Amino acid sequence: MQLSDLLKTNTAAFKEPPKFPAGLYEMVITGYDLLPFSWKKSGKFGLAYVPTVRAIRSIEADDQSNPELAAEQQAKLDEFGDWTKREFQFAYSDQSTNPPRRVATISEINFPLIETDASGSPVGFMENMAWRFYLRKDGQQSGFVVDKLGLDYPEGAELETIMEDTVGKTFLAQFEYELRLNDPTRSDLVIKETMAAA
C-alpha cells in the first residue's frame, strides 16, 4: 500500500474505537506498584498501593436469570474485542516531571500508605488512610485485603508481605463512566464499588 493511497482515504470511514463496557466484573490483580501522589489542598505527598487489574468474567454476561441483559452485555463485549486482555491501572503519566513519571489517581482500589516529603523521601505511614487497605484492631482484621480479597494474617504481618499476597487474588468491581469535572464533554472509566468475589 502506498502512502498516497492512504492519504486519499475518505475520513468518513474514521470511527472511535469501542469503549470498554461499563458493568460488574470479576477482576484479578496481576501486579502492583507503589506510585507517588500529591494532594495540593492539604500539601501532602506520599506513595500509594496501585494494583494492575484485569477482568476475567463479566457478571452480567453470565447472568442466566436475566437473558436479555446478558445478551446485551455480551454484544458490547464482543464489539470491544478481547476484553479479558485489557489491563487497568488507575494512574497517569505526569508530564511536568523530567522524565515523566507514573502517578496514582484517586480510585476505589488505590490506597495511600506511606507519607513522603515533596522530594519523595519517606516520612512515615499514613495511618489515617492505611486502615482502608489493612487494619488489625482488637484481634479483628478489616480493610480491602480482608473484606474484598479474603486474606487473613497473624498479628505482626509485614506490609510488603500483604501487598505481595494480593497478586493473583480476585474481587468484583462495578465499572462506570464518569464525566470529567474539568471537561464535561469527556468521561473516564472508574471503579464505583468493589465487593468480595463469591
N, C-alpha and C positions, 0 to 999 in steps of 0.2 A: 504494500500500500504506500502510496506517495503522500508526502505532506500536503501537496497542493490539492489532492483528493479530499483529505481530511478537512482542510480549510473551507471546502465547498459544502460541508455538512450543513443541512438545514437545522438551525438551532431550535426549531420547534420540537425536535426529537429529544432534546435535553430534558431530563426529569430528575427530581430529587430522589436519592436512594431511600428505600423504605426505612422507617424508624423501627427500633426495637419495640415490640408491642408492650404496652402497659399491662399489668396483670400480676397475679400471685405466682411466684416461682419457688421451687426448691433450689437453693444455692449451695455451692461447695466453695470453701475457702481454699484457694490454690497457692497462696503465699501471703506475705505481708511486708510492709516497710514501716520504719519509724520515720515519719516525714515532718518537717518543720511546719509551724503555723504561727500566725501572729494575729492578735486581736487589737485593732487600733484603738477602740474605745477605752479599753482598760490598760493598754500598753503592755499586755502580757505576750510573752513568746514561749514556745515550747515545742515538744515532739509528740506526735500522735501516732497511735497504732492505726495503720491504714491497710486493711486487708485487700487482696485482689480476689474477686469472686467470679464464679461462672455459673450460669443457670444449667441445671441438669434435668429439670422437669417442670412443665407448665401445669399448675394445679387445675386451672380452668379447662385446658385442653383434655385433661384426663378425667374430668368430672362426668361420670356416666349418668348422674342424676339430672343433669341439665344438658341434654344433647345439642340443643340449639346454641347455647353459649360455647360449648366445647367445639362445635364445628366452626363457629365464628372466630374463636381464638386460634384454632388450628389453621384456618385460612390466613390469618395475619402472620402467624409464624412461618407458614410456607412461603408467603410473599417476601418476608425478611430474608429467608435463606437459612443457612446452618446456624441457628440461634444458640446452639449449645457450645459453639466455639468462641462466642463473644465473651471477652473478659471485661470486667468493670473494676476500676479503682477510682474512688472519689477524691481526685487530686487534679492539679493543673500545673502547667509549666509557667513559672514566674519569670517573665521576660525581662524584668527590671534588674535581675542579678546576672552577673557575668562569670561563668557561663550560666544559662538559665537552669533553675533547679525545680524539682517537683515539690509541690506544696500541698498540704492537706486542706481539703474543703470541709465545711460543716456537713455531716452526714450521720444518719442513724447508726452506721456501722464503723465510723471513725471515732476513736477515743483518745482525747488529750490525756497524757500520762505523766510527762516529765516537763517541768518548767525550766526554761533556759533564759539567759540574758540575751540582749539584742544580737550579740555575735554568735550565739548558738551554744555557748558553754553551759553545761548542766548546772542548775541551781538547786533542784530538789524535786520531790513528787508533787503533782497537782492533786492533793488529797481531796479537794472539793470537786474533782472531776473523775479521778481514777476509780472510785467506787462503782461507777456505771459499767466499767469493764470487769472488775472483780472486787468483791468485798467479803471478808470473813469477820463476823461480829457475833459475839456470844455463842460461838460454836456453829453458827448458821452461815452458809455461803449464799451469795447472790451476785447479780451483775450479768452482763451479756454472756460470758463464757459458761456460767452455770445455768441461767434461766433459758437461754436460747440455744446453746451448743451442747448442754448436758454434761459438761465436765465437772469433775469432783476432785478436790485436793485436800491433803492433810494440812494441819497447821504448819505455817512457815514455808509454803511453796514459793519458789522464786518467780518473779515476773517474767524473766526470759523463758523459763520452762512453760509457763502458762501460754505465752504468745506462740511458742513453737507448737504446742499441743493443739492450737486452733486450726492448723493446716490440715486439710482433709475432712474437717467437720462440716456438717450441713445445718442449714436453718431455712426458714421460709421468709421471703421478702416480698412486700407489696410495692411494685414499681408503678409510679405515676409520673406524668409530665406536669411540671410546674412552670408558670410564666416567670421570666426573669424580672426582678424589680427594676433594674436599670434599663431594660429593653423588653417591654411587654409584647413585642412582635415575635420574640423568640422564647422557646421553652427548653427546659433541661429535664432529663430523666433523673428522678430521685427515688430513693427508697423512703416510703412514707411510714412503714411499720415493719417490725421483724417479729417472728414467732418461732417457737421450737418446732422442728420437723417431727412429725409423728413417728 
